[in-house]
Amino acid sequence: MQAVPSSPSRVALICHPALPDDVVRGFAVTVAREADGALALAYRLDADPAALRVPDAATPLPPARLWAHTCCELFVAGADGAPAYREFNFSPNGQWMRFDFSGYRQRIAAPAGPAPQIVVRRDAGRLELQVRLGVEHLPGGDLVLGLTAVVEHADGSHRYWALRHPAGQPDFHHRDGFAFALKAATP
């Protein structure tokens, strides 16, 4: 018997309350677990593009600093409560980066792997970034996800969007932000 993919779930990201965003009209992410265990994500940012700095394909960035610009992010951990987790950064210019952590902000070497599939669409007032992460990038079993994004305004300031923000300053690494539970693909 073949595994059945999860039904897509669409969730709205919220801007960190300490830094309100009067430029972005909405930010949502659709998440689905595919039959083979891969993860499909579709980020949708609605805003006036002239008010933002959004890297394009002609603008390569240092891969380890994609998060310093407009960037869609994903934090992934096993639902078992172990402290290890992964961070993925997906830039609208098509670049991506993976960071592995043994615990809170304790970066360790990440193994090389195949690039995820990334498709970017832009039109007046909308940016869509679709990502397919193969099972080789994900821990086994049930997962908890932190769905996040950094938005860089035209003036160089940043706004921080997430499904859930922990108390205090923006901190996507904090486990209180890993707020989306995702079941393992089942045979």
C-alpha atoms as one frame of an Amber mdcrd trajectory, in Angstrom:
protein
   0.000   0.000   0.000   1.269   3.477  -0.838   1.473   6.274   1.715  -1.198
   8.935   1.503   0.013  12.549   1.484  -1.240  14.878   4.185  -3.870  17.386
   3.203  -2.315  20.798   2.644  -2.717  23.184   5.570  -2.564  26.921   5.028
  -1.528  29.053   7.991  -1.076  32.795   8.367   2.193  34.171   9.670   2.061
  37.119  12.035   4.479  39.993  12.312   6.455  40.312  15.542   4.499  42.810
  17.674   7.590  44.855  18.592   8.123  45.720  14.898   4.751  46.189  13.169
   4.723  46.001   9.384   2.599  48.542   7.509   3.929  47.371   4.116   3.021
  43.665   4.110  -0.713  43.005   3.678  -0.413  39.308   4.443   1.973  36.387
   4.681   0.828  32.758   4.552   2.405  29.323   4.214   0.818  26.156   2.874
   2.368  22.942   4.223   1.884  19.338   3.101   3.683  16.061   3.713   3.942
  14.126   0.464   3.456  10.374   0.128   7.219   9.745  -0.037   7.816  11.748
   3.176   8.969  14.915   1.388   7.760  18.278   2.613   6.024  20.740   0.278
   5.860  24.395   1.310   4.329  27.371  -0.470   5.090  30.798   0.992   2.943
  33.721  -0.191   3.838  37.331   0.602   1.364  40.065  -0.353   2.934  43.540
  -0.395   3.912  46.433  -2.608   7.194  45.173  -4.127   8.555  48.727  -4.449
   8.463  49.020  -0.641  10.645  45.905  -0.151  14.126  44.683  -0.946  13.642
  41.289  -2.560  16.719  39.555  -4.021  16.282  38.363  -7.596  18.106  35.660
  -9.567  20.720  38.186 -10.708  21.605  39.015  -7.093  23.711  36.254  -5.523
  24.067  36.500  -1.751  26.449  34.854   0.726  24.608  31.558   1.408  25.244
  31.686   5.156  23.570  35.125   5.327  20.422  34.661   3.258  18.455  35.399
   6.438  19.867  38.962   6.459  17.587  39.800   3.506  14.026  38.952   2.513
  14.024  35.206   3.104  11.542  32.420   3.804  12.646  30.113   6.593  11.802
  26.746   8.048  12.857  25.246  11.366  12.400  21.476  11.732  12.694  19.243
  14.790  11.527  15.802  15.755   8.307  15.791  17.763  10.039  13.613  20.394
  11.372  16.691  22.245  15.061  16.061  21.464  17.013  19.349  21.351  18.433
  18.921  17.808  16.844  20.861  14.946  17.495  22.160  11.429  17.105  25.584
   9.897  16.467  26.124   6.198  16.691  29.500   4.463  15.090  29.966   1.035
  15.824  33.200  -0.806  13.603  34.644  -3.532  16.740  34.621  -5.705  16.614
  30.790  -5.716  19.466  30.203  -3.252  19.052  28.077  -0.139  21.021  27.070
   2.945  20.696  24.421   5.641  22.037  24.686   9.179  22.001  21.823  11.697
  21.939  22.437  15.459  22.531  20.028  18.361  20.601  22.349  20.684  19.498
  25.972  20.965  21.782  27.927  18.593  24.517  25.252  18.900  25.453  24.880
  15.234  27.074  21.669  14.038  28.287  20.597  10.595  25.468  19.852   8.169
  25.925  17.057   5.640  25.804  17.976   1.976  22.714  16.906   0.154  20.775
  17.520  -3.000  19.244  20.940  -3.422  15.544  21.270  -2.698  13.279  22.216
  -5.556  12.536  25.943  -5.398  10.133  27.804  -7.670   9.680  31.571  -7.341
   6.832  33.566  -8.871   6.495  37.327  -8.729   3.718  39.554  -9.906   2.289
  42.916  -8.959   1.810  42.853  -5.218   2.703  39.193  -4.634   5.737  36.966
  -4.124   5.292  33.184  -4.054   8.087  30.795  -3.163   7.423  27.056  -3.436
   9.829  24.535  -1.936   9.966  20.755  -2.002  12.345  19.301   0.586  13.174
  15.647  -0.002  12.994  13.168   2.837  16.816  13.133   3.017  16.676  16.638
   4.513  14.206  15.760   7.266  14.426  13.916  10.563  12.372  10.731  10.654
   8.998  10.444  12.316   6.585  13.135  13.422   7.891  16.679  13.139   7.360
  20.114  14.640   7.981  23.088  12.387   8.810  26.725  12.897   7.369  28.575
   9.897   9.068  31.953   9.612  10.241  34.722   7.296  12.352  37.851   7.319
  11.117  40.791   5.240  13.574  43.541   4.337  11.984  46.930   3.663  13.316
  49.337   1.040  14.872  51.436   3.828  16.954  48.430   4.990  14.891  47.733
   8.111  13.615  44.212   8.821  10.338  42.710   9.962  10.021  39.226  11.399
   7.080  36.978  10.560   6.251  33.632  12.183   3.386  31.297  12.911   4.098
  31.937  16.610   6.557  34.290  18.299   8.034  33.508  21.721   7.989  36.329
  24.284  10.666  39.008  23.992  12.746  39.919  20.968  12.339  38.065  17.655
  13.949  34.626  18.015  13.081  32.000  15.426  15.363  29.451  17.135  13.285
  29.387  20.327  11.252  26.177  20.603   8.090  28.079  21.536   8.003  29.110
  17.879   7.985  25.518  16.590   4.206  25.558  16.468   3.175  23.394  13.501
   2.889  19.638  14.149   3.264  17.340  11.148   2.698  13.594  11.217   5.102
  11.205   9.547   4.118   9.762   6.202   2.463   6.402   6.832   2.505   3.319
   4.639
